[in-house]
Each structure stands twice: as C-alpha cells, then as structure tokens.
C-alpha cells in the first residue's frame, strides 16, 4: 500500500483515510483478505479497521492501521 513520504497519505477532500485505503486496494487490485494474511493479521480485524470500527490506539489494530498507512508508526 502506498504511503506519502512523511507517513500516511494526505486525505483527499471529503474522503476519510479508511476510504482512501479502500480505493488503494481497488486501484492496485489487492485482495484485503490476502493482504491481511500475508502480513500476519486476522482478515476480520483488517476489515474492522477499514470500516472505522476500531480506534486503533494500541495493539494489533494499531499495527494494522500503521501497515495500511492510516496512522504513523510509534517510532
């Protein structure tokens, strides 16, 4: 998934970061489930993050958000 040079891509007007991530998956022809498994994440958790159902403050949901480019890494 693409990231901007300084972390997550800037949001397009009217689109949330999650919506941008969905668009990147579609544009790149990437299957969300395959992406999740390839990186060691549970697909259901990735879908929850993409739907905005998780706060992604800590733990694996935060790691998913970082991998998707929705949040900057802690370090």
N, C-alpha and C positions, 0 to 999 in steps of 0.2 A: 504494500500500500504506500502511496506517495505521501511524503511529508514535506513541508516547507523547509527552507534552510535553517530556520530558527525554531523548529518544533512543529507543532500541528499547523496545517494549512489555515490561512485566514478564512473566516466564514464569508460565504457569498451573501449578498443582501437577501434577507428573507429565508435563508436556509440554516438549519441547525448543523452542528458538527456531525451529528448522527446521520442526518440526511445526506451530507457530503460524503460520508463513509459509504452509505448505501450506493450512491452514484458511482463512487470509485470502483466498488465491487462489480457493478453492472458494466461500466465502461471497460474494465480490464477483463471481463468475462470470468471472474473468480467466483467459485462456489464458496459461500460463507462456511458451510459445514467442513469442507475440505481445508479451508484456510485455518479454521479453529483446530482441527485435529493435527494438522501439520505443525502447529506451534504449541501443542500440548494443552490446549484449552478445551473445556467442555462446550460443544456447539450451542447448547441451551443458554449458557452463560453469555456467550458472544451475542446471540440474538437478543437477550435481555438488555445488554449494554447498548446495542444498536437501536433498540426500541425506546431507550431512555428510562428504563425501569430500575436501573441501578444508579446509585450516587457515585460509585467508582472512587471512593475516598481512600480505601486501603484494600489489601489482599488481592485476590486473583482478578476481581472485577476492575481494580485499578490497573493491574498489569495488562488486561485486555484493552482498556481504554488507551493506554500508552502504545501498545502494539498497533492499534487502529489509527493512531495519530490524533486521537481526540483530546489527549492530555499530555503535557510534557512529563518526562521521566523525573523521578525524585532527585536524581543525582545530576 
